[in-house]
Amino acid sequence: MLNKKNMWFLTLFGIIIVMTIYYVADPKIEPTSFVTKNIDNPQSLSVSTKESDAITAMRINRDSALEKEVSAIKDILTDELKTTEEKSDAYEALKSLNTNKGKEEKLEKTIKDTYNFENFVQIDGQKVKVVVDTKDHSYDLASNIIDTVEKEFKDKVYVSVTFEV
């Protein structure tokens, strides 16, 4: 039986297939005709996006730990032998993890937009850990970041700010 989701998938997939066949079969259209910008000196072209390796490692560790927790919670939710109370507690824990992940991403974006520094935010209960990638180790910057983080929470939280170089 086709439900709405499957119907949309099949429709969009069909459109993609038809367009692919059209562009492959049409001899007038060359794949390179879509690129119009010429680069005179390719050696002078440089693209640099550098993010601190420490911050990247922290994000990867956080994401892998989160995946393990979510997997364990989903095992509890799908286990038929668990009681409804255990499943309810697991569901609440899953909601809490998702809420914290959303707050972490929101805080990272806010700090990035406000102070223009790459950063990492981790929420653990009432503790918020912020790691900022900057050489500027000023108390004013740390205080401003703490104020920014505290505005996002209703309750009092312990905020620690550390600087990575």
N, C-alpha and C positions, 0 to 999 in steps of 0.2 A: 504494500500500500504506500502511495506517495503522500507524504505530508508536506506542509508548506516549506519547510527547510530543505527537503530533498528536491522539491520542485524548483526552488531558487537556484540551488547548486547545479542542477541539470541545465537550466536555462542559461546561466552565466557560463558554464563549461561549454555548452553548445556554441554560444557567441564567440568564445575564445577560439574554439576549433575552426569555425567558419572564417574568422579574421586571419588566423594563421595560414589556412589554406589559400586564402585570397592573396596575401602578401607573398607567399612562397611561389605561387603559380603565376603571378603577374610579372612578366619579363621587364616591364618599364620601370619597376621600382627596384632600386638596388639598396642593399642594406646600408651602404655608406652614404646614401643620399640624405639620411636623417641627420648626419653630423655636418654642421655648417661652419663651425669655428675652426680657423686655421691657427696653428701655433707656429710662430716664426722661429723662436729659439726654445726648443724643449728643455735645454739645460737650465734656463732661467726660471722655469715653472717649478714651483715647490708648493706642496700641500703639507702642512704640518698641524697635526692635532695630537697634542701630548697630554696625557692624563697621568697622574701619578700612579706608578706601579703599585704602591702601597694601597692606595684607595681602590684601585681595580681589584687587588687581591682581597681586600676587605669585603667588597661587594660580592665577589664570587663566593667567598666563605659564607656570607650571610644568606645568599640565595640557595646554596647547597644545604645549609642547615635548615632553612625554611622548607625546602622540598622534602627533606627527611621527616620533619614534623608533620607536614601536610599529608604525606604518605602514611605515616603512623595513624593519624587521625582518621583518614579515609578507610584504613583497615578496620578501625573500631566501628565506624559508621556502617560498613558493609557486612560486618560479622553478625550472623543471625543469632549467635549465642549470647550476645551482649544485651543487657537490660536497656529499657528505654531511658532510664536515668543516665546510664553511662553514655548512651548515644547522644542524649541532650547535652551533657557536659562536653563531649567531643565536638558537637556542633558549635557550642559557645566558644570553645577554644579556637576552632577554625575561623569563626567570625572575628575573634580578637586578633588572630594572626593577620587576617586580611585587612582589618582596620589599621593595625600598626604598620603594615607594609605601605598602605596608602598614605598614612601620615608621614612615614619616612621619605617617600618619594616627593610628597608635597613640600616638606621642609627642605629637602635637597634642592628642589627647583627654586624655592623662595630665597634660600641663601645664595644660590648661584646667580639669580636675577638681581638681588639686592647688592651683594658685595662682589660679584664677578669672580668668585673663587670656586674651583672644583672642591667638592666636599663629600663626606660620607656621614650618614645619620643612622644610628641604631637605637631602637627603643626596646628597653627591657623592663617591663612593669612601669615603675615610677622613675626609672633612670633613663636619661637620654644622653647618648654619647655622640658628639660631633667632632669629626676630624676634618680640618681645613688644609688644603694644599696651598700654602703660601710661605714666603720667606719672612713676611711681616708678622712678628710675634708681639703684637701690642695688646695691652690690657683693654684698651678702648674697643678694639675690634672684637675681642672675646666677650666683653660685656654687651656689646650690641647684638652679637649672635645669640647670646643667652636670652636677651630680651625678646628677640624675634622668635625664638623657640618657645619661650614661656607663653607668648600670646596665643599659640595654637592649642593650648591645653586649658581645660576648665580648672582642674585640680593642680596643686603644687607639684612640680616635678624637679628632680635633681638633674641639672644639666652640666655636663663637663665638655669643655672645648679643648682640643689639642691641635697643635700645628705640625704638619708634615712638610718637609722640604723636598 
